Each structure stands twice: as C-alpha cells, then as structure tokens.
Amino acid sequence: MTLVNKIPCTIVTGFLGAGKTTLVRHVVENAKGRRLAILVNEFGDVGFDKSFLAACGVEGCTEDAIVELPNGCICCTVADDFVPALETLLGRAEPPEHILIETSGLALPKPLVQAFQWPAIRSRVTVDGVVAVVDGPAVAAGAFAENPEALAAQRAADQSVDHDNPLEEVFEDQLLCADLVVLNKADLIDAATRTRVRAEVEGHLPRAVKVVETENGAIDPRVLLGLAAAAEDDLDARPSHHGEGEDHDHDDFETVAMPVRPAVTAGDLAARVEKAAEAVGVLRIKGFAEVEGKPMRLVVQGVGRRVAHHFDRPWRAGEARDGTLVVIGLKGFDKGAVAAALAG
C-alpha cells in the first residue's frame, strides 16, 4: 500500500492546558464533511475531553467516531490501548478519512510515532504530522526553561533540591518531534512578547518547522491536515531526551476527581476554581458543573490564574447533574486546600 492509500493520522501534543482539545474541536467543526475520527487520551478519572468533543453538534461528530483511551499515558500503553483502538477504527465499515490523536499533556510523542512502524498498522496508516500546541502566556511567564541543560546542571549543583521535575523535558520532547508548532493564546500576549516567545520556541526546534500563532485554537484545517510528513519514517530527525525503549513514568504527577456543588452563577464557580488553582503544585483544573436555574451544562477550565468557562450543551433528560472537576498537579499537592477552595 502506498502513502497515498494509507489513512493519515495527525498527532496533537502539547502541555497541560495549552488548548489541544479546543484546537481539535475547531478542526472537527470546520472539516466540511470530511470523515474524521478522534482518539483522545484523557489523563484523569473523568472523560472530560471526549464529552467536550462529542458535544460539538457537528454532523459526523458522533460518539462512535471518538475513542477515549483513559488508562494512562498513551505513550506508555501503546500495545494495550492505542494499537487495538486504531485497529478498531480501521475495521469500521466506513473507515475514517483522517484520524486525529490527542495525547495527554504528559505524553512523549516519539514512542507513539514509533508505534506506527508496527506490522499490524504500518501498511494501513501514516503519521501525517505531529502538531505541538504551545501555551503562549505560560512560556512568556517562564514556565519552561530556555536552556534545559543549564537548568539540570544548576539543580545538580544545588544540594537543597531533592527531586527532579521533568516538565521541561516533556515540553521540549514535544517540540523536538513536531512538524508544526501552534503558538496558542497569542491574543493574550503583546507583539513584543510574542516575538520573544517565538524565538524561545524556535530555539528548541531541531529543524525548520513552521510556527503558527492562534487564538482559542482557531486554525484552518488545511494548515493542520495534509502535512504528509510520514513521521514514522523520519525518526532520526526527531531527537528525544528519552532513548528508544527507555521506560518513563509520571510519578511526579497525580490527578484527583473532586465533586463540586452547583454554583449560584458561572462567575461564582470561576472564582472558586481560581482560588483552588493557587494551591501549591496545582497545574490544571477542568470539568463540568451545574449552575442553579440554568438548563445548560457549564464547562470550566483553569490553568494557573486563567480560568475560562462556557455553557456547552443542555443537560440531558435523566442525566445526573453531579459537578466534577479533575485536578492535575504535582505529586503531593495540597488536596485539602483545593477541596476547601472549591467548596467555597
């Protein structure tokens, strides 16, 4: 089977809260009838991303076109989860014309790209491209070191540091594997800052890779799809901090699903989430909740002090309106402080 006959797959990677799901949803909403399927790797106890995508209300965006892989980081469960799920999609009566794969924020893209060399799928699919979504304001605020090697040396020399935080390496590995970088939330930083952030991102790239600025993940699908990178045949050009076959874990992170009572107003809940996000070690908060007297379900997403919320769809008849927020943080973060803040 030639490359033309293979079903293209686009891997969307990026750190926590960068806007991957919003970008994928935008592509689905603007696919203009193209038959898409989505594999989403939710890192947590609540299927937030799948539900958010499935509620898009676009023809073709159906439950059976979206497959959730919730059993841990996709790059760690390739054999058990990813390959079987991909084979299921390929075995459908009407296989998808393009597959979007949204990884968790902690996933390393290279092991996933390597999986496309497996005999069971190699002749049937190809990695059309790896897209790294970058949170512009987070990088501008110094969330990731410009020189990871220097940071590692500084930590090694500092005897007071008794743990190793892999966030910088995860971030850089996603850039090192990318065929396209989406600098998201560009509207939240000024022109001078955007220029600085672009230069910092480009400093991590091992080869010429296009950097596209976006607002709310809004990008023309024609830019994102059809890169024809055949990334599985181009692994040598995609360096990684983690060697082939080397295991990695996410012991530095943990996720907790916390119930949240109905809010009097959307702003009330946003204020509670913002306060909870201030707890030391909290990286991201996301989920659904009920607003008293409102027929619509409220989506809440918080990264740092930035909290966004909107109503996504009506509550279904008989559907439990139990609000639940997934909190993702560094291991040992103060869950009591987060729960107290969410309780108000």
C-alpha positions in Angstrom: 0.0 0.0 0.0 1.5 3.4 -0.9 1.5 6.5 1.2 -1.5 7.8 -0.9 -3.5 4.8 0.1 -2.7 5.0 3.8 -5.1 6.8 6.2 -3.3 9.9 7.6 -3.1 10.4 11.3 -2.3 13.7 13.0 -0.9 13.6 16.5 -1.8 16.6 18.5 0.5 17.0 21.5 1.2 19.8 24.0 1.5 20.6 27.7 -1.4 20.8 30.1 -3.9 23.5 29.3 -2.2 24.5 26.0 -5.5 24.2 24.1 -5.3 20.8 22.4 -8.9 19.8 22.8 -10.2 23.3 21.7 -8.0 23.0 18.6 -9.2 19.5 17.8 -12.8 20.6 18.2 -12.2 23.6 15.9 -10.9 21.2 13.2 -13.9 19.0 13.6 -16.3 21.9 13.3 -14.6 23.1 10.1 -14.0 19.7 8.5 -16.6 20.5 5.8 -17.9 16.9 5.6 -14.6 15.2 5.8 -15.0 11.9 7.7 -12.8 12.3 10.8 -12.2 10.0 13.8 -10.6 11.1 17.1 -8.5 9.1 19.6 -8.4 11.1 22.8 -6.0 10.2 25.7 -7.7 11.6 28.8 -5.3 11.9 31.8 -7.7 11.7 34.7 -10.8 10.0 36.1 -13.5 11.9 34.1 -13.9 11.6 30.4 -13.9 15.4 30.0 -12.3 15.7 26.6 -14.4 13.1 24.9 -17.6 14.6 26.2 -16.5 18.1 25.2 -15.7 16.9 21.7 -18.8 14.8 21.3 -21.0 17.7 22.3 -19.8 19.8 19.3 -23.1 19.4 17.5 -21.4 18.9 14.1 -22.6 16.3 11.6 -20.1 13.4 11.7 -19.0 14.3 15.2 -20.6 11.2 16.8 -19.9 9.1 19.8 -18.6 6.2 17.7 -16.2 8.5 15.9 -14.5 9.4 19.2 -12.5 6.8 21.1 -11.2 7.5 24.6 -8.1 6.0 26.0 -8.3 6.7 29.7 -5.9 4.0 31.0 -2.8 6.1 31.5 -0.5 8.0 29.2 -0.9 6.9 25.6 2.9 6.6 25.0 3.1 4.1 27.9 0.1 1.9 26.8 0.8 1.6 23.1 0.4 -2.2 22.9 -2.5 -2.5 25.3 -4.7 0.5 24.3 -3.5 2.5 21.3 -2.9 -0.1 18.6 -6.1 -2.1 19.4 -8.2 1.2 19.3 -6.6 2.1 16.0 -7.3 -1.3 14.5 -11.0 -0.9 15.6 -11.3 2.4 13.7 -9.7 0.9 10.7 -12.0 -2.1 10.8 -15.2 0.0 10.6 -17.5 -0.4 7.5 -16.6 3.2 6.6 -13.1 3.8 7.9 -12.2 7.4 8.7 -10.6 9.6 6.0 -8.3 11.2 8.7 -7.6 10.4 12.3 -6.8 13.0 15.0 -4.9 11.7 18.0 -5.0 14.0 21.0 -2.4 12.9 23.6 -2.4 13.7 27.3 -0.3 16.7 28.3 2.3 14.3 29.8 2.8 12.1 26.7 6.0 11.9 24.8 5.2 11.9 21.1 8.1 9.9 19.8 7.1 6.5 21.3 3.7 7.0 19.7 5.2 7.8 16.3 7.4 4.6 16.6 4.2 2.6 17.1 3.2 3.3 13.5 6.1 1.0 12.5 4.2 -2.0 14.0 3.4 -4.5 11.2 -0.3 -4.6 12.2 -0.8 -1.0 11.2 2.2 0.2 9.2 0.7 -0.7 5.8 -2.6 1.0 6.7 -1.8 4.3 8.4 0.8 7.0 8.4 1.7 9.9 10.7 0.6 12.9 8.5 2.2 15.2 11.1 2.9 15.8 14.8 1.5 19.1 16.0 2.8 20.7 19.2 0.4 23.1 20.8 2.2 25.7 23.0 0.6 27.9 25.6 2.0 31.3 24.7 1.3 33.1 28.0 2.7 30.2 30.0 6.0 30.2 28.1 6.1 34.0 28.4 5.8 33.7 32.1 8.9 31.5 32.3 7.0 28.2 32.8 9.8 26.4 30.9 13.5 27.0 30.9 15.1 28.3 27.7 18.1 26.1 28.4 17.1 22.8 30.0 20.7 21.6 30.2 21.7 24.6 32.2 18.8 24.1 34.5 19.7 20.4 35.0 23.3 21.4 35.9 22.0 24.1 38.3 19.8 21.5 40.0 22.6 19.0 40.3 24.8 21.6 41.9 22.1 22.7 44.4 22.2 20.3 47.3 18.8 21.6 48.6 17.0 20.2 45.6 16.0 16.6 46.3 13.7 15.9 43.4 13.8 16.1 39.6 10.9 17.8 37.8 10.6 16.5 34.2 8.2 19.2 32.9 10.9 21.0 30.9 11.9 17.7 29.2 8.4 16.8 28.4 7.8 20.2 26.9 11.0 20.1 24.8 10.4 16.5 23.6 7.0 17.6 22.2 8.7 20.4 20.3 11.6 18.2 19.1 9.1 15.8 17.5 6.9 18.5 15.9 6.2 19.1 12.2 4.1 22.1 13.1 4.0 24.3 16.2 0.8 26.1 17.2 1.5 29.1 19.4 -1.9 29.3 21.1 -3.4 32.1 23.1 -1.3 34.6 21.1 -4.0 37.2 21.7 -3.2 37.2 25.4 0.4 38.5 24.9 1.6 41.7 23.2 3.6 41.7 20.0 7.0 42.1 21.7 6.3 39.2 24.0 5.0 37.0 21.0 8.3 37.7 19.2 10.3 36.7 22.3 8.2 33.5 22.9 8.5 32.5 19.2 12.3 32.9 19.4 12.4 30.7 22.5 10.2 28.0 20.9 12.3 28.1 17.7 15.4 27.7 19.8 14.2 24.2 20.8 13.4 23.1 17.2 16.0 20.8 15.6 15.0 21.7 12.1 12.9 24.1 10.1 9.4 23.9 11.5 6.6 26.4 10.9 5.2 28.2 14.0 1.6 29.4 13.6 0.0 31.9 16.0 -3.6 31.2 17.0 -6.4 32.4 19.3 -8.6 29.8 21.0 -7.1 27.0 18.8 -8.7 28.5 15.7 -6.6 27.2 12.8 -7.7 26.4 9.2 -7.8 22.6 8.9 -6.0 22.9 5.6 -2.9 24.1 7.6 -3.1 21.4 10.2 -4.1 18.4 8.0 -2.2 17.2 4.9 1.4 17.8 6.1 2.4 14.5 4.6 5.3 14.2 7.0 5.4 10.3 7.2 6.9 10.9 10.6 7.3 7.2 11.3 10.0 7.1 8.6 11.7 10.2 9.9 12.5 9.2 13.5 16.2 10.1 13.3 15.3 13.8 12.7 13.3 13.8 15.9 15.7 13.7 18.9 14.4 12.9 22.4 15.5 13.1 26.0 14.3 9.5 26.3 16.1 6.8 24.4 14.4 4.1 22.4 12.8 1.5 24.6 13.6 3.6 27.7 10.8 3.5 30.2 9.4 6.7 31.7 6.8 7.3 34.4 4.7 10.1 35.6 5.3 9.6 39.4 5.7 13.4 39.7 2.1 14.0 38.7 -1.3 12.9 40.1 -4.9 13.5 39.3 -7.9 13.7 41.5 -11.6 14.0 40.6 -13.4 16.3 43.1 -17.1 16.8 43.4 -18.3 20.4 43.2 -21.6 21.7 44.4 -23.9 23.7 42.0 -22.9 27.3 41.5 -25.1 30.3 42.0 -23.5 31.9 39.0 -20.8 30.9 36.5 -18.6 33.6 37.9 -19.0 32.2 41.4 -17.6 28.9 40.3 -14.8 30.5 38.3 -13.8 32.4 41.4 -13.7 29.2 43.4 -11.6 27.5 40.7 -9.2 30.4 40.5 -8.6 30.2 44.3 -8.1 26.4 44.1 -5.6 26.8 41.3 -3.5 29.0 43.6 -2.7 25.9 45.8 1.0 25.0 45.5 1.6 22.3 42.9 -1.7 22.5 41.1 -1.2 22.6 37.3 -4.7 22.4 35.9 -8.4 22.1 36.8 -11.1 21.1 34.3 -14.5 19.6 34.3 -18.3 20.2 34.3 -20.7 21.7 36.8 -24.3 22.9 37.3 -25.4 26.5 37.6 -28.6 26.9 39.6 -31.6 27.6 37.4 -29.7 27.1 34.2 -30.6 24.3 31.7 -27.1 24.2 30.2 -24.0 22.4 31.5 -21.1 24.6 32.4 -17.6 23.7 31.2 -14.7 25.1 33.4 -11.0 25.1 32.6 -8.4 26.6 34.7 -4.6 26.9 34.1 -2.8 29.0 36.7 -4.8 32.1 37.4 -6.5 31.9 33.9 -10.0 30.4 34.3 -12.3 30.1 31.3 -15.9 28.9 31.3 -18.8 28.5 28.9 -22.1 26.6 28.6 -21.6 23.7 26.1 -25.0 21.9 25.9 -28.3 21.3 27.7 -28.4 18.7 30.4 -30.0 15.5 29.1 -33.2 14.2 30.5 -32.4 12.0 33.4 -28.7 12.9 33.4 -27.1 13.2 36.8 -26.0 16.8 37.3 -23.2 15.9 39.7 -20.5 18.5 39.1 -17.0 17.1 39.0 -13.7 18.8 38.4 -10.4 17.0 37.6 -7.4 18.5 39.4 -4.0 17.7 37.9 -0.9 18.6 39.9 2.5 17.7 41.1 2.6 14.7 43.4 1.7 15.6 46.9 -0.2 18.8 46.1 -2.4 20.0 48.9 -5.7 18.3 48.1 -7.3 19.6 51.2 -6.7 23.2 50.2 -8.1 22.6 46.8 -11.2 20.9 48.1 -11.7 23.8 50.6 -11.4 26.4 47.8 -13.8 24.6 45.6 -16.3 24.2 48.4 -16.2 28.0 48.9 
